[in-house]
Amino acid sequence: MLLRGLCSLILLFFMLVYVASGLLASGKLLSSLFDIPLSSAIIVGAAVIGGYTLLGGFLAISWTDVLQGLMMVMILVGLPLAMVTAPDAAAPVTGTPPAVDQSLGWALVISSLSWGLGYIGLPHSVMRYKAIRNVGDIPAYRRILMGWLVPVFIGGLAIGLAARPWYQGGAATLSEDLTLKMIELFFNPWMAGLALSAIMAAIMSTAEANFCWPR
C-alpha cells in the first residue's frame, strides 16, 4: 500500500510537470501568433484542448490524432527538404556546422536512448496500446507506428542538423524556437501557417492524452 501511494505521488508530480509544459508550449505559440499575453494564451489553449477532450473523449482524441499526425509528418519531412534545396539558402545550410562540445557526448547518447525506454510509459502511447482490439492486430499497429515514427524522428533530427550553421555559437545556443525560425525563413506565409498548425497539433496530441488518461 505504501509503495502504491509513493508511486502515485511520483506519477502525479511528473504528470503535472508534463501537462504544464504542454500548456506552456501552446501558450507561447498562441502568444507569438496573436500578440496576446502569455497567461491568456495558456488559458485559451487549455480551454480548447480540454473542451473537445471532455466532449468527445477517447474517440475525439483518436480522430484528431490522425489529422494531427499527418500534419506533423508532412512538416517534419518537408521542412528539412526545403532547407537543403532552397537555392538562396544552399550556402549557409551546406556550410561547415559549428563544433559540438565533446564533453556532452555521453549525455547526448543517454538522452537519446532514454526516448526508447520512455516510450513504453508515455500516456499517449499507453492509450493507443489499450485501443488495440486483439493480439492479432499488433503487427498492423507496429507497422503504422514505425511508419510514422521513423520519418518524424529523422525529420526532427535533420532540421536540427541543417539549422546548426545558422547559429555560429554551436548547438548549445540553439533556442527552443529553432523550428519556428526555420519555418519563417524557408516557407511562404501559407505554408508557414500550415507548419505552425502542425506544431500546435503536436502540442495538442500530447496534452489531450494526459487529459484523457485511461483508468
Backbone torsions as a table, in degrees:
resi	resn	phi	psi	omega
1	MET	NA	-42.1	178.3
2	LEU	-63.5	-42.2	179.4
3	LEU	-64.0	-41.0	179.3
4	ARG	-63.2	-41.9	178.8
5	GLY	-65.7	-40.2	179.0
6	LEU	-64.2	-44.0	178.6
7	CYS	-62.5	-38.4	179.3
8	SER	-63.9	-41.3	179.4
9	LEU	-66.0	-41.8	178.2
10	ILE	-63.1	-44.6	179.4
11	LEU	-62.5	-43.5	-179.6
12	LEU	-61.6	-43.0	-178.9
13	PHE	-61.2	-51.3	-176.7
14	PHE	-70.8	-31.6	177.1
15	MET	-67.4	-38.7	177.6
16	LEU	-62.9	-42.6	177.6
17	VAL	-64.1	-40.8	-178.8
18	TYR	-63.9	-47.8	179.4
19	VAL	-65.0	-42.5	-179.3
20	ALA	-61.7	-38.9	179.6
21	SER	-65.5	-37.6	177.5
22	GLY	-66.4	-43.7	178.6
23	LEU	-66.8	-36.1	177.1
24	LEU	-64.9	-40.9	178.6
25	ALA	-63.4	-43.2	178.1
26	SER	-64.2	-38.3	178.2
27	GLY	-64.5	-41.5	178.9
28	LYS	-62.9	-41.4	-179.3
29	LEU	-66.3	-48.0	179.8
30	LEU	-64.3	-38.1	180.0
31	SER	-64.6	-40.7	-180.0
32	SER	-71.9	-31.0	-177.9
33	LEU	-78.5	-42.6	-172.6
34	PHE	-109.1	4.4	176.5
35	ASP	54.4	51.9	177.8
36	ILE	-119.7	159.6	179.2
37	PRO	-57.9	146.9	-177.2
38	LEU	-60.9	-40.9	-179.1
39	SER	-61.9	-41.6	178.4
40	SER	-66.7	-38.9	-179.9
41	ALA	-64.6	-39.1	178.4
42	ILE	-63.9	-41.9	179.4
43	ILE	-63.6	-43.0	178.9
44	VAL	-62.6	-46.4	179.5
45	GLY	-60.8	-44.4	179.4
46	ALA	-64.7	-38.2	-179.6
47	ALA	-66.1	-42.1	-179.5
48	VAL	-66.6	-49.4	-178.5
49	ILE	-64.9	-47.6	179.4
50	GLY	-65.3	-33.2	-178.2
51	GLY	-63.7	-54.5	-177.3
52	TYR	-73.7	-22.9	175.5
53	THR	-69.3	-44.3	179.5
54	LEU	-68.2	-35.9	-178.1
55	LEU	-74.7	-42.0	-174.7
56	GLY	-104.6	-18.0	178.7
57	GLY	64.6	-147.4	-174.9
58	PHE	-64.3	-34.4	179.9
59	LEU	-64.1	-42.3	178.3
60	ALA	-63.2	-41.9	179.2
61	ILE	-62.6	-41.8	-177.5
62	SER	-63.4	-45.1	-178.1
63	TRP	-71.4	-40.9	178.9
64	THR	-67.4	-31.5	179.3
65	ASP	-65.0	-32.0	178.3
66	VAL	-61.7	-50.2	179.5
67	LEU	-66.2	-42.9	-179.7
68	GLN	-62.8	-41.3	179.3
69	GLY	-64.0	-41.0	178.4
70	LEU	-64.7	-40.3	178.7
71	MET	-64.7	-41.2	-178.5
72	MET	-64.8	-46.7	-177.4
73	VAL	-67.2	-34.0	179.6
74	MET	-64.3	-43.4	-178.2
75	ILE	-74.9	-41.5	-177.2
76	LEU	-69.7	-21.3	173.9
77	VAL	-91.7	-38.7	-176.4
78	GLY	-72.5	-37.2	-176.6
79	LEU	-64.7	-49.0	178.3
80	PRO	-63.5	-33.4	176.1
81	LEU	-64.5	-41.7	178.0
82	ALA	-65.3	-36.1	-179.2
83	MET	-66.8	-38.1	-176.2
84	VAL	-80.8	-34.4	-173.3
85	THR	-94.7	-8.9	-179.2
86	ALA	-64.1	122.9	-176.1
87	PRO	-59.7	-42.4	-176.0
88	ASP	-80.0	-4.8	-178.4
89	ALA	-117.5	5.6	-173.9
90	ALA	-62.9	-39.5	-176.3
91	ALA	-63.9	-52.6	-178.8
92	PRO	-67.6	-32.2	-177.6
93	VAL	-73.7	-37.6	-177.9
94	THR	-90.8	3.5	179.1
95	GLY	-71.8	178.4	-179.5
96	THR	-75.7	121.6	-179.0
97	PRO	-73.4	155.5	177.5
98	PRO	-62.7	155.1	-179.7
99	ALA	-72.0	150.1	178.3
100	VAL	-101.1	141.5	177.8
101	ASP	-61.1	115.5	-175.9
102	GLN	-66.1	-22.0	179.6
103	SER	-68.0	-14.3	-179.7
104	LEU	-91.2	4.4	-174.5
105	GLY	-53.8	-57.3	-177.6
106	TRP	-67.3	-33.4	177.7
107	ALA	-62.8	-39.5	178.1
108	LEU	-67.5	-40.4	179.6
109	VAL	-63.8	-48.9	-179.1
110	ILE	-63.5	-41.0	179.0
111	SER	-62.2	-40.9	179.5
112	SER	-68.5	-42.5	180.0
113	LEU	-66.8	-29.0	-178.6
114	SER	-63.2	-23.7	177.2
115	TRP	-61.8	-38.6	-179.1
116	GLY	-63.3	-43.1	178.7
117	LEU	-71.8	-38.5	-178.0
118	GLY	-67.1	-29.1	-176.8
119	TYR	-62.5	-26.2	-178.2
120	ILE	-62.9	-34.8	-174.7
121	GLY	-111.6	7.2	178.8
122	LEU	-63.0	133.6	-177.5
123	PRO	-54.6	-43.5	-177.9
124	HIS	-73.5	-14.7	172.4
125	SER	-86.3	-43.3	-179.9
126	VAL	-59.6	-38.5	179.9
127	MET	-62.7	-36.0	179.9
128	ARG	-72.6	-35.4	175.8
129	TYR	-60.5	-42.3	-178.1
130	LYS	-68.4	-21.0	-178.6
131	ALA	-82.3	-10.0	179.1
132	ILE	-67.8	126.6	-174.3
133	ARG	-68.3	-45.0	-179.0
134	ASN	-151.3	170.1	-176.6
135	VAL	-61.0	-31.9	-178.4
136	GLY	-65.5	-18.9	179.8
137	ASP	-85.4	-7.6	-175.7
138	ILE	-61.7	-43.2	178.4
139	PRO	-58.4	-41.5	178.2
140	ALA	-65.2	-41.1	177.8
141	TYR	-61.3	-41.8	-179.2
142	ARG	-62.9	-41.1	179.8
143	ARG	-65.7	-41.7	178.8
144	ILE	-64.1	-44.5	-179.0
145	LEU	-61.1	-50.8	-177.2
146	MET	-70.1	-31.7	177.5
147	GLY	-64.4	-26.4	176.2
148	TRP	-92.6	-41.2	-171.8
149	LEU	-67.6	-43.8	-175.4
150	VAL	-61.8	-53.5	179.2
151	PRO	-64.4	-31.8	179.5
152	VAL	-66.5	-46.5	-179.0
153	PHE	-69.7	-40.5	177.8
154	ILE	-64.8	-41.1	178.7
155	GLY	-63.2	-43.0	178.2
156	GLY	-62.9	-41.4	177.3
157	LEU	-65.2	-40.0	-179.3
158	ALA	-64.8	-36.7	177.4
159	ILE	-61.6	-45.9	-179.9
160	GLY	-62.9	-42.8	-179.2
161	LEU	-68.2	-42.4	-178.7
162	ALA	-69.8	-26.0	-177.0
163	ALA	-87.0	-15.6	-175.2
164	ARG	-58.0	-40.4	179.4
165	PRO	-62.3	-17.6	179.8
166	TRP	-77.0	-12.3	-177.5
167	TYR	-121.7	103.2	-172.3
168	GLN	-66.0	-19.6	-178.4
169	GLY	-77.3	-9.2	-179.6
170	GLY	95.0	-176.7	-172.5
171	ALA	-62.4	-29.6	-175.9
172	ALA	-68.3	-19.0	-177.7
173	THR	-96.4	-0.7	-179.1
174	LEU	-68.2	128.8	-179.6
175	SER	-88.8	166.9	-177.2
176	GLU	-71.9	-12.0	177.5
177	ASP	-97.3	26.2	-179.8
178	LEU	-55.3	-49.2	-177.7
179	THR	-62.6	-39.4	178.7
180	LEU	-60.8	-41.4	-179.5
181	LYS	-67.2	-39.0	178.8
182	MET	-67.8	-35.8	176.8
183	ILE	-62.4	-43.6	179.2
184	GLU	-63.0	-35.2	-176.7
185	LEU	-76.6	-38.3	-167.3
186	PHE	-111.0	-8.1	-179.0
187	PHE	-115.0	146.7	171.8
188	ASN	-73.2	168.3	-175.2
189	PRO	-55.2	-38.5	-179.2
190	TRP	-66.5	-47.9	179.1
191	MET	-67.5	-34.1	177.8
192	ALA	-63.4	-39.9	176.9
193	GLY	-62.2	-41.6	177.8
194	LEU	-65.8	-39.6	179.9
195	ALA	-65.9	-40.9	177.8
196	LEU	-66.0	-33.8	175.0
197	SER	-64.5	-36.2	178.1
198	ALA	-66.5	-37.7	176.6
199	ILE	-63.7	-43.4	177.6
200	MET	-63.7	-35.9	178.2
201	ALA	-63.2	-40.0	178.4
202	ALA	-63.5	-41.0	178.4
203	ILE	-65.1	-44.0	-177.3
204	MET	-65.1	-40.4	-176.4
205	SER	-64.1	-33.5	178.4
206	THR	-76.4	-45.8	-177.5
207	ALA	-65.0	-41.2	-177.7
208	GLU	-65.6	-33.5	178.9
209	ALA	-65.2	-34.4	177.5
210	ASN	-73.4	-34.1	177.1
211	PHE	-67.5	-31.0	-175.8
212	CYS	-110.7	43.1	-178.2
213	TRP	-60.0	129.2	-177.6
214	PRO	-65.5	145.0	179.1
215	ARG	-113.5	NA	NA
